Amino acid sequence: FSVNESGNDQWNRVNIQAALDYEKQVGDHGLTAMLMYHQDVLNVSGNNVPYANQSLMGRFTYNYQSRFYAELGMAYSGSERFPEGSRFGFFPSLSGAWIVSQEDFLENNSTVNFLKTRLSIGLSGNDKFGGSRFAYTQDFYYSGDYRLGLENISNGTITYGQLGNPDITWEKDLKFNMGFEAKLYNKLDVVMDFFFNRRSDVPVNTAAIFPGYIGVIPPFTNIGKVNNRGFELDLRYTDQIGSFQYFVSASGFFAKNKIIEMGEMMRPESYMNRTGHSIGQPLGWEADGFYSPDDFEANGQLKDGIPVSSFAPVKPGDIRYIDQNGDGVIDQNDEIAIGKTWQPEFTYTFNLGGQYKGFDLELFFYGLTNRSVNLNGTYFWGLQNDANLSSNALNRWTPENQQNATFPRLTTLPNENNYRPSTFWMESGNILRLRNIELGYTIPAAWTQEINVENLRVFVNAVNLFTWDKMEMVDAEAYGGYPPLKSLNMGLSVQF
């Protein structure tokens, strides 16, 4: 046996957490309180400053007759990422709830069995943002050397890193939530929430705002603002008809954000701005079919009045784009917002099942909507970068297939016009998948008791059995990742 002692790493972490809880009931008034201290210090191997966080948190709750509730919370949190003297931020929250169904006007109501409304507002902080870990400091780096004099003496040089910002501070998120919970007819459960978030003081890399001739990289600055709004809904209905018991449930989550301020550079056209769109909004060119032979003169030049591509010389069968600013040239100034983001705006599920005389059946569906997928890479771009051909060759543009073509003409040469982000390569990423289905049968207890078995059930199930989407070549949900697996299973459950 041999031991390699040439190197080592040593990491250690010290985590401290302590809390005090208080609870008191005085007649109709209930009081609870909590005070907590939390500290976390992570030392990593090498010449690194420890990662450290420290917080003092508290919560005070009051309720009256278990009908009215109010809670005041706070956190005083510090992070080593900010300059000394400005490391701590105060983040309060306030919430309240009213159980309406306990009021006299709803007592013994056969329609509304339970009803609760709630409201909350709070401020949270974030110290995890991009760029330098210590954005408030000024870093310098070695940057090669200069050779001076007849003796060619080497003189090392030091250059500025990104400028430090001594006023960098926490990113803040003001959260507002309003919701209710209800049970109707002793059969239908409803939970509904509406939310609005306003992120402010988002640290933004301002390098895009300032020109390069200033000679340094501008600092991160807390100028970003983003709004986010949406709702969440959960429904569940249960009932019984004779020996048949069944349930149907559904849930949905909608969220849409909007960039209010991001320190955006001045752009030639207003439609090129990222501000006002969602985070991750795709940008590209608006496709307008294919160039046809009628668009060209006999010498191969485009006819007058037809916009010219600045990306590459075009031929019949190449993708044609709309000239957004009308200057007669297709270039970077014709880039617009196209489609939806990769992240879905709306996610939903629904589940249904039933039981009848030992048989049980359950189905679970899962779906994504308001989502776009941009097709790119060698799988779709036939013969580009030594790629093979797939179904992109079957319906390519040819002089004989001009009307029905779904892919541009094939070429082994690089083509900067055809293979760029555009509406041509964008498809709907909406998807509905039967995630799980299971059918089972429980053997009657009178039979299993004779063999000292308390419960015996046989079942068969399937995972990802069916998928509905608008993408033919790849799976809409897993595009760019590992494809989902379809499986069929049979099983036996025995309980003694």
Disulfide bonds with the S-S distance in Angstrom:
none
